[in-house]
Structures are given as structure tokens and as C-alpha cells.
Amino acid sequence: MPEEDNGEEAQRSRQAALRYILDAWEEAVYDGLDPDCVATAAIFAALSDMIASYGEEPVAIMAERLPQRIRNGEFTVIRTLQ
């Protein structure tokens, strides 16, 4: 898997990508889909795409680090409700 680029352009790209995903998520839930189903589909899509790009072993190694990253709050997103 490629090294993470922490430059401003990379950060803007990650933020834009996250906004697209969150918008699609909100639309799916608004349309009546269960958030758990949306979450499962999103995880499946992300992992499938990463495996297609990098292979199973590198993605498995990355996934082994997820529990600690989750506990560290790396995936906690605070959204404001409007």
C-alpha cells in the first residue's frame, strides 16, 4: 500500500472523498436504508477495492491495525445536525 501523503492537497482530497461518502450515506438513510446495511456495504466496497488494488495480504495487515486506530478515535467523526 502506498505511503500516506500528508500534504495539503492530499488532505483536501481525503476531505472531499469523505464528504462524497457521507452525502451518499445520508441519502441512503433518508431513502429508508438501515444504517447498518449501509455501513456493511461501505466496508465491503472499500475492502474489495483496496484488495483489487493492493492484494489480500497488505489489506489484511492494514486491517490488523484497525482496532487500535478505532480505540484512538481516528474514525470518530463529529457531525453537526442542521
C-alpha positions as CSV (number, residue, x, y, z in Angstrom):
1,M,0.0,0.0,0.0
2,P,1.4,3.4,-0.8
3,E,2.8,5.6,1.8
4,E,0.4,8.2,3.2
5,D,0.9,11.7,1.8
6,N,0.1,14.2,4.5
7,G,0.4,17.3,2.2
8,E,-2.3,19.9,1.9
9,E,-3.5,18.6,-1.5
10,A,-3.8,15.0,-0.2
11,Q,-5.7,16.3,2.9
12,R,-8.1,18.2,0.7
13,S,-8.6,15.1,-1.5
14,R,-9.3,13.0,1.6
15,Q,-11.8,15.5,2.9
16,A,-13.6,15.8,-0.4
17,A,-13.8,12.0,-0.7
18,L,-15.2,11.7,2.8
19,R,-17.8,14.4,2.0
20,Y,-18.9,12.4,-1.0
21,I,-19.2,9.2,1.0
22,L,-21.1,10.9,3.9
23,D,-23.5,12.6,1.4
24,A,-24.3,9.3,-0.2
25,W,-24.7,7.7,3.2
26,E,-27.1,10.4,4.3
27,E,-29.1,10.0,1.1
28,A,-29.3,6.2,1.5
29,V,-30.6,6.5,5.1
30,Y,-33.0,9.2,4.0
31,D,-34.3,6.8,1.4
32,G,-35.0,4.3,4.2
33,L,-32.0,2.0,4.1
34,D,-30.9,0.8,7.5
35,P,-27.6,2.5,8.5
36,D,-26.1,-0.9,9.5
37,C,-26.8,-2.1,5.9
38,V,-25.2,1.0,4.5
39,A,-22.2,0.5,6.8
40,T,-21.7,-3.1,5.8
41,A,-21.9,-2.2,2.1
42,A,-19.4,0.6,2.6
43,I,-16.9,-1.5,4.4
44,F,-17.3,-4.3,1.8
45,A,-16.9,-1.8,-1.1
46,A,-13.8,-0.2,0.5
47,L,-12.1,-3.5,1.3
48,S,-12.9,-5.0,-2.1
49,D,-11.5,-2.0,-3.9
50,M,-8.3,-2.0,-1.7
51,I,-7.8,-5.7,-2.3
52,A,-8.2,-5.3,-6.0
53,S,-5.5,-2.6,-5.9
54,Y,-3.1,-3.9,-3.3
55,G,-3.8,-7.6,-2.8
56,E,-5.2,-9.5,0.2
57,E,-2.2,-9.6,2.4
58,P,-1.4,-5.9,2.5
59,V,-5.0,-5.1,3.2
60,A,-5.2,-7.8,5.9
61,I,-2.1,-6.2,7.6
62,M,-3.7,-2.8,7.4
63,A,-6.9,-4.3,8.9
64,E,-5.0,-5.7,11.8
65,R,-4.2,-2.2,12.9
66,L,-7.8,-1.1,12.9
67,P,-8.8,-2.0,16.4
68,Q,-6.2,0.3,18.0
69,R,-6.9,3.1,15.5
70,I,-10.6,2.8,16.3
71,R,-9.8,3.0,20.0
72,N,-7.6,6.0,19.4
73,G,-10.6,7.9,17.9
74,E,-9.2,8.1,14.3
75,F,-12.6,7.3,12.8
76,T,-14.7,9.3,15.2
77,V,-16.5,12.0,13.1
78,I,-18.4,14.7,14.8
79,R,-21.2,15.8,12.5
80,T,-23.4,18.8,13.2
81,L,-27.1,18.3,12.6
82,Q,-28.9,21.1,10.7
